[in-house]
Amino acid sequence: MIHHVSIPARDPVRVAAVLAELMGGRDYPFLGPLPGARMAVSGDPHGTMIEVYPDTVAMAPGEGEAPIAYVGADPPPYAPFHVL
C-alpha cells in the first residue's frame, strides 16, 4: 500500500486541489521548509497523502543527520519525487 507520494508540478496549488478532489479529501499548505508546496490529504485511515512541490525545487540527499535538502537549480540535479 502506498501511503505517501511526492511529485513536482508547475502549479502546486491547482494540482493539489485536483488530487484532493479525486481522493475525496482536502488540500493544505505544506508546513515546513518548502514555501509554495501543497499537500493533498485523503482523510482515509491509512493517512494517504500526496505532496506537491514546485517543479523548480528538488529533493537532494541531506548532509549529516538531515535526511533531505531542498535545492533549486535549472534544471534541478535531482527530481522531487518519492513514494513511501
Salt bridges, closest charged atoms under 4 A:
ASP27 OD2 - ARG38 NH2 2.57
GLU51 OE2 - HIS4 NE2 3.58
ASP55 OD2 - ARG10 NE 3.83
